[in-house]
């Protein structure tokens, strides 16, 4: 956990202006990758590596990480929510809805809040049609 806290602090320092400078993308992803490599059970670190890659426009690399976490044992709900969000962004609401429901089923606590919010929006959009 200490490695993760250090990685998170370093990432937050890199984002002081509100956005990650493109020149810092590799370094920011690397701090989380190193923390995840040193602590394989710390899925949050691997997830944050994917989130940084996504933020830096490296969607295919981020998706690979999210899919590994989503299909891991146990599956990691935040990664499933991210996959749902990416599907929704591409217009695949059926897939997004399945992913959000799966994330909610796996984690009925705090980690499912983004999935619940996104699912609620999809359902609102369906009603409005």
LUMTORDO-933217 format. One record per residue (C-alpha): residue in three letters; x, z, y; chain; residue number from 1. Coordinates in nm, 3 decimals, decimal comma, padded with zeros to 5 digits, always signed. Last residue first. Layout:
BEGIN
<ala; <X; Z; Y>; A; NUM>,
...
END
This chain:
BEGIN
<unk; <-03,672; -02,666; +00,800>; A; 129>,
<unk; <-03,668; -02,326; +00,969>; A; 128>,
<unk; <-03,714; -02,140; +00,641>; A; 127>,
<unk; <-03,404; -02,303; +00,490>; A; 126>,
<unk; <-03,197; -02,220; +00,800>; A; 125>,
<unk; <-03,300; -01,855; +00,777>; A; 124>,
<unk; <-03,197; -01,854; +00,407>; A; 123>,
<unk; <-02,854; -01,996; +00,494>; A; 122>,
<unk; <-02,815; -01,736; +00,770>; A; 121>,
<unk; <-02,907; -01,452; +00,534>; A; 120>,
<unk; <-02,653; -01,580; +00,282>; A; 119>,
<unk; <-02,382; -01,572; +00,548>; A; 118>,
<unk; <-02,468; -01,214; +00,646>; A; 117>,
<unk; <-02,486; -01,099; +00,284>; A; 116>,
<unk; <-02,153; -01,263; +00,200>; A; 115>,
<unk; <-01,992; -01,103; +00,507>; A; 114>,
<unk; <-02,130; -00,761; +00,401>; A; 113>,
<unk; <-02,021; -00,795; +00,037>; A; 112>,
<unk; <-01,689; -00,617; +00,082>; A; 111>,
<unk; <-01,866; -00,304; +00,210>; A; 110>,
<unk; <-02,059; -00,219; -00,107>; A; 109>,
<unk; <-02,257; -00,424; -00,358>; A; 108>,
<unk; <-01,945; -00,586; -00,492>; A; 107>,
<unk; <-01,976; -00,821; -00,785>; A; 106>,
<unk; <-02,341; -00,908; -00,733>; A; 105>,
<unk; <-02,286; -00,967; -00,361>; A; 104>,
<unk; <-01,991; -01,197; -00,428>; A; 103>,
<unk; <-02,196; -01,394; -00,683>; A; 102>,
<unk; <-02,484; -01,430; -00,438>; A; 101>,
<unk; <-02,244; -01,559; -00,173>; A; 100>,
<unk; <-02,089; -01,806; -00,418>; A; 99>,
<unk; <-02,426; -01,937; -00,534>; A; 98>,
<unk; <-02,547; -01,977; -00,174>; A; 97>,
<unk; <-02,230; -02,162; -00,079>; A; 96>,
<unk; <-02,269; -02,396; -00,376>; A; 95>,
<unk; <-02,625; -02,480; -00,274>; A; 94>,
<unk; <-02,526; -02,502; +00,093>; A; 93>,
<unk; <-02,271; -02,777; +00,035>; A; 92>,
<unk; <-02,244; -02,888; +00,398>; A; 91>,
<unk; <-01,865; -02,873; +00,424>; A; 90>,
<unk; <-01,882; -02,548; +00,624>; A; 89>,
<unk; <-02,110; -02,408; +00,355>; A; 88>,
<unk; <-01,852; -02,484; +00,086>; A; 87>,
<unk; <-01,580; -02,320; +00,297>; A; 86>,
<unk; <-01,800; -02,014; +00,349>; A; 85>,
<unk; <-01,873; -01,989; -00,021>; A; 84>,
<unk; <-01,503; -02,007; -00,104>; A; 83>,
<unk; <-01,441; -01,732; +00,150>; A; 82>,
<unk; <-01,716; -01,519; -00,004>; A; 81>,
<unk; <-01,559; -01,565; -00,346>; A; 80>,
<unk; <-01,225; -01,453; -00,205>; A; 79>,
<unk; <-01,391; -01,145; -00,050>; A; 78>,
<unk; <-01,555; -01,064; -00,388>; A; 77>,
<unk; <-01,236; -01,048; -00,598>; A; 76>,
<unk; <-01,309; -01,127; -00,964>; A; 75>,
<unk; <-01,192; -00,856; -01,206>; A; 74>,
<unk; <-01,011; -01,006; -01,376>; A; 73>,
<unk; <-00,929; -01,317; -01,180>; A; 72>,
<unk; <-01,157; -01,614; -01,121>; A; 71>,
<unk; <-01,227; -01,537; -00,757>; A; 70>,
<unk; <-00,865; -01,431; -00,702>; A; 69>,
<unk; <-00,726; -01,753; -00,846>; A; 68>,
<unk; <-00,991; -01,953; -00,660>; A; 67>,
<unk; <-00,904; -01,785; -00,329>; A; 66>,
<unk; <-00,535; -01,862; -00,381>; A; 65>,
<unk; <-00,599; -02,230; -00,458>; A; 64>,
<unk; <-00,845; -02,247; -00,169>; A; 63>,
<unk; <-00,577; -02,122; +00,071>; A; 62>,
<unk; <-00,332; -02,389; -00,042>; A; 61>,
<unk; <-00,599; -02,659; -00,003>; A; 60>,
<unk; <-00,698; -02,526; +00,339>; A; 59>,
<unk; <-00,356; -02,530; +00,501>; A; 58>,
<unk; <-00,489; -02,540; +00,858>; A; 57>,
<unk; <-00,297; -02,235; +00,982>; A; 56>,
<unk; <-00,603; -02,009; +00,968>; A; 55>,
<unk; <-00,652; -02,118; +00,608>; A; 54>,
<unk; <-00,292; -02,029; +00,525>; A; 53>,
<unk; <-00,342; -01,693; +00,695>; A; 52>,
<unk; <-00,656; -01,627; +00,490>; A; 51>,
<unk; <-00,475; -01,724; +00,170>; A; 50>,
<unk; <-00,194; -01,477; +00,237>; A; 49>,
<unk; <-00,461; -01,226; +00,330>; A; 48>,
<unk; <-00,616; -01,268; -00,015>; A; 47>,
<unk; <-00,278; -01,210; -00,181>; A; 46>,
<unk; <-00,235; -00,888; +00,019>; A; 45>,
<unk; <-00,590; -00,774; -00,050>; A; 44>,
<unk; <-00,531; -00,828; -00,422>; A; 43>,
<unk; <-00,290; -00,536; -00,439>; A; 42>,
<unk; <-00,261; -00,529; -00,817>; A; 41>,
<unk; <+00,040; -00,764; -00,803>; A; 40>,
<unk; <+00,235; -00,523; -00,577>; A; 39>,
<unk; <+00,579; -00,672; -00,506>; A; 38>,
<unk; <+00,445; -01,027; -00,525>; A; 37>,
<unk; <+00,145; -00,933; -00,311>; A; 36>,
<unk; <+00,364; -00,774; -00,041>; A; 35>,
<unk; <+00,594; -01,077; -00,048>; A; 34>,
<unk; <+00,299; -01,317; -00,019>; A; 33>,
<unk; <+00,157; -01,111; +00,269>; A; 32>,
<unk; <+00,483; -01,131; +00,465>; A; 31>,
<unk; <+00,519; -01,497; +00,367>; A; 30>,
<unk; <+00,184; -01,603; +00,511>; A; 29>,
<unk; <+00,285; -01,468; +00,852>; A; 28>,
<unk; <+00,630; -01,626; +00,834>; A; 27>,
<unk; <+00,492; -01,966; +00,739>; A; 26>,
<unk; <+00,231; -01,959; +01,014>; A; 25>,
<unk; <+00,458; -01,831; +01,294>; A; 24>,
<unk; <+00,541; -02,172; +01,441>; A; 23>,
<unk; <+00,171; -02,252; +01,462>; A; 22>,
<unk; <+00,125; -01,949; +01,693>; A; 21>,
<unk; <-00,138; -01,721; +01,544>; A; 20>,
<unk; <-00,426; -01,667; +01,777>; A; 19>,
<unk; <-00,545; -01,373; +01,983>; A; 18>,
<unk; <-00,234; -01,359; +02,201>; A; 17>,
<unk; <-00,098; -01,067; +02,001>; A; 16>,
<unk; <-00,133; -01,259; +01,678>; A; 15>,
<unk; <+00,229; -01,223; +01,562>; A; 14>,
<unk; <+00,210; -00,847; +01,617>; A; 13>,
<unk; <-00,105; -00,836; +01,405>; A; 12>,
<unk; <+00,079; -01,017; +01,125>; A; 11>,
<unk; <+00,366; -00,767; +01,139>; A; 10>,
<unk; <+00,124; -00,476; +01,125>; A; 9>,
<unk; <-00,059; -00,632; +00,829>; A; 8>,
<unk; <+00,265; -00,688; +00,640>; A; 7>,
<unk; <+00,375; -00,329; +00,707>; A; 6>,
<unk; <+00,039; -00,195; +00,587>; A; 5>,
<unk; <+00,061; -00,416; +00,278>; A; 4>,
<unk; <+00,410; -00,292; +00,195>; A; 3>,
<unk; <+00,288; +00,067; +00,237>; A; 2>,
<unk; <+00,000; +00,000; +00,000>; A; 1>,
END
